[in-house]
């Protein structure tokens, strides 16, 4: 296997580190096995980081929730933010430390709901990428994130788009008893998806947590992300064509964009100023 920063892969690592490393190979490193995963990961990074930079100033305090391998954590720290890493898998903090020489990253491992109350109201932004689809109570999840925000703070999320034409999972807004899904929470990858939120669910869901849905972006073409069985041909497709296809689906009329893009990026705000109109940005 390839090197991890300045540290080589070691077969004696804990299993969770090895799994994380393989995930990084697929999503981060140029010679990874799955180009579709790399395209999808790159797009998630681009949208989330651009939205964070638009909504906040470097130097602010950011909490990276369910941060896993710490890729967002490290990048946001390098952009000049004061970043805290959080994940239920407490042992992954050691893996993250292997990937960076930075000593200014704060580690807050454990259950998000068990974080100390003195952290409430202290974060200028919370990043929650690819996590809300794994929780049985997304409304309670957003309320907890809202508690952690400073008065003008924002939450930046990415998650699969529930209106994507191949999605067969239920809508949260029509589920009578979300508690029945609690036993399957926090499972990894797509096997652990519970609800995939639809674009029209974000406004009411945000409002229930005292938040304003500020921006919604749709992205990730299913062909270039490998979701339609295209993994084997993707290495043969020029990068310029991949980027063209991505741009085409993002610029479609809203009704089509909601059906054809596989992912959503959302900004939620606690700003006490006049509500910001909720728009779809393409």
N, C-alpha and C positions, 0 to 999 in steps of 0.2 A: 504494500500500500504506500501511498505518497506520504510526504512529511506533513506534519501539522505545525505550521509556522516554523519555529526553530526546533521543535521537538518531534522525533520520529514516532510513528505508530508503534505501540508495544502490545504484544499479545497477552501480557499480564494485566492489562487494564481491566477495571470492572466491566461487566457486560453492558451496563448502561452507557459507559463511555464509548465502547466499541460500536454500539448501535448509533450513538450520536455522531461518531466519526464517519460511519458509512452514510448517514444522512447528509453530512457536510460534503462528502465526496460527490453525491448526486446533485446537490443544490448549489454548491459554492465553487468547487474547483473546476477549472476548464476541461480537465480530462475525466470528469465524472462519467458515470455509466449512462445517465438518462438526460438527454438534452432537453426533453420536454419539462422535466422537473426544474432544470436550470432556468429555462425561460420563465416558468411560472414563479419561481423564487425571485428571480431578478425583478419581475414586474411588481411583486408584492413589496420588495424592498424599495423600489423606485417610488411607488405611490405613497407608501407609508412615510418614508423619509421626506419626500417633497411636501406632504401635508403637514408634517411636524414642523418643518422649517418655515412654511407659510404662516402657521398659527402661533408660533412661539419664537423667542429670541434665544440664541445660543447663550449658555450660562445658566439657563433655567434648570430646575430640578425635574428629572424624568424618572418614572417608574416603569420598567419593562416587565409586564406581567406574563407568567407562564413562559419565561424567556428561554427555557431549554438550553440550546447550545450557545446562547449568548451572542449570536451574530449581530442582532440589532443593538444589543447592549454595548458591544465594543465599538460599533460604527458610530452610535450616538455620542459615546464618550469622546471619540476622536473628533467629532464635530464641535466639541466644546461645551457639552452639557454635563451637568452633575447627574450621574445615572445610578440607579439602584436596580439590581437584578433580583427577580423573584421567580421561584418555581417550586411546585410541590416536591419534585425530585431533588431533594437536598444534596444528594451526592454529585449532581451535575455541576455544582459550583467549582469543584476541583477541576473538572474538564474545561470549564470556561477559563480558569486561571492559567491553564496550559497554553491557551490561544493568544494571550496578550501579556505584554510586559507592564501594562498600566496598573498603577496601584491606587487609583482614585475611584474605582468602581466599588460601590457599596453592595454587599450581598445580604439579601433579606429572604432566605429560604423558608419554605413552609406554606401552609394554607393561607391564601389571600385574606380570608375572613378572620384569621387569627393574628394578623399583623398588629402591633401595638397601637393603641388608640392615639398615642401622641404623634403618629404619622398622619392622622386625618388633617386635611386642609393644607398639606405641605408640598404637594407636587404641582408644578406648572403644567405637566402633561403626563398622561398615562398611555403607554403603548400596549395594545392587546391584539397581537397578530395571530390569527388562526386559532382562537381559543373559544370564542363565544358559542361556536357551533358544537362544542363538547360539553356544555353545561345544560342541566335540565331546567334551570331557572335563570334565563338570561336577564329577566327583569331584576332579580335580586343581585345578580352579578354587576349590572350597570349601577345599581344603587350603591354597592360597595365601592366601585370605582369613583363614583361621584363624591362619596365621603372623603376620599383621599385627595381630591383636587383642591387647589387654592381657588379663591373666588373667581378668578378669570381663567381658570385652567381649562384644558381641553383633553378629550380622549380621542385617540386615533386608533381605529380598528381596521383589520382586514379579515375577511371571512368569505366562504363560498356564497355565491349568489343563489338564493332560493328560487328565483324565477327562471333560472337556466333550464332549458327545455328538457333536459334529461334528469332533473332532480325529482325523486319520488318520495322524499322525506316530508313529514308533516309541517304545517305552519304552526308556529308557536301561538299566534293569536287565536287559533281555533282549537287549541288543545285544552280540554276541560281539566285534566289532572296531570300536569307536568311531573309530579312526584313519582309517577310510575316509571320514569326514565332515570331516576337517581342512581340505580344500581349500575347503569352503564356509563356513568359520567367519567370523563377524563381518560378514556381509552385512546390510544395513539392512532394517528393517521385517519383515513376516511372511515375505518371501521367504528370509530368512536363518535361520528357525527350524529347528533340528535335532531336538532332543528336547524334548517338553513333559512335564515331570515330573508323575506322578500322585501324589495325596495319600499313598498307601502307600509311595512311594519315598523320601520325605523323611527318615523315621527312620533307615533303614539308610544312606542316603547321608551324612547328617550324622555318624553314628557312624564311618563310614570316614574322616572328616576330624577325628576327635577332638572332635566337637561334639554337643550335645544339641538335638534338635528341640523347641522350647519352645512355640511357638504356630503355628497354621495358621488362616488366615481365607480364606473363599471369597467372591468378590464379582464384580460386573459382570454385569448382566442382558443377554443377547445382543440383546434387542429395543431397549433404550435405548442400547446401545453401537453400534447400527447394523450388527451382524454378520449379521442375517437379512434384509438388503435394506430396512431401515426408514429409511435416511438421509433420504429425501425427505419422509417424514411426520413425522419427529421435530420439526422446527420448529413443527408444528401442535399438538403435544402439550403440555399445561400442565406446568410444572416440578413441580408437586405430584404429578401422576400418574407422572412419571418417578421421583421419589423413592419413591413407594408401590411401584412395580414393583420397584425395586432392593431395597427392604426385604423384600418378599415372597420373592424368590429367596434372599436371604441367610438368612432364617429357616426355610427348608424343612428337613425331616429330612435328616440328613447324606447318606444315599444319593442323594436327589434333588438336594440342593445341589451335590454333586460332579459331577453330570451336567449341571446347567443353568447354573451360574456359569462364566464364561469365564476368570476370573483367580484367582490365589492370592497371598496375602501370608504370609510365613513369617519367624519369628524363630528363629535358631540361637544357641546360647550356649556359651561356654567356661567357664562358672562351675564352680569346683571344689566347690561345695556340693552337697547332695543333688540328684539329677536332678529337673528339673521335669517333671511329667506333660505329655505331648504331647496337646493338646486342639484341637478344632476350635471356633473362636470365631465365632459368628454374630451 
